[in-house]
């Protein structure tokens, strides 16, 4: 089987069948948009909006990617169509990349929703857009593979969404999205640096208003390491639990 044809058809099927399921619409689309509007509309000036923008971008990517993975994988497991994919004559790593590339793209698109809102409400000049884009891509990749890792342990969509919330909501407070890591209690700060979103948010803060805490090259390197580690752990668990 031609790998590129298999890759495209798996991606296209997911796009057609799963991307607009109710759980993904509610958690992956409506929730980030509602939070972005809530934060921006209550902000009194341009400075407030620019300060909030890194956190809102990271949150939009996080919820969009993890919600999509929990929908696609668990609907397919429930209908037992994923087993047919596992029997296809393609490499399992390529299969999982095909299943996750759509979530990565969805997260990247989600990130530009708050940017568009902010552009109408504030002056966004002086932003390093290259670093913003690089951070968005790596946040989308790490969040997608985190969602993949969580979804492997669930059997139903609601279970995957519930497990995801155990990770997502603590991240809102521990990763510097809205409360800087330097202002967290000392006992919580080590946990912040164990989460990939901390580094993605720090890159966005450096790119947007220059007050990141971590050297940008270290953040990019750590995010790349998290991406590789999460993908390896997820595919290992799939081979161990799903392939008998």
Buried (B, 14 or more C-beta within 10 A) or exposed (E): EEEEEBBEEBBEBBBEBBBEBEBBBEBBBEBBBEBBBEBBEEBEEEEBBBBBBBBBBBBBBBBBBBBBBBBBBBBBBEEEEBEEBBEBEBEBEBBBBBBBBBBBBBBBBBBBBBBEBBEEBBEBEEBBEEBBBBBBBBBBBBBBBBBBBBBBEBEEBEBBBEBBBEBBEBBBEBBBBBBBBEEBEEEEBEBBEEBBBBBBBBBBBBBBBEEBEBEBEEBBEBBBEBBEBBBEBBBEBBEEEBEE
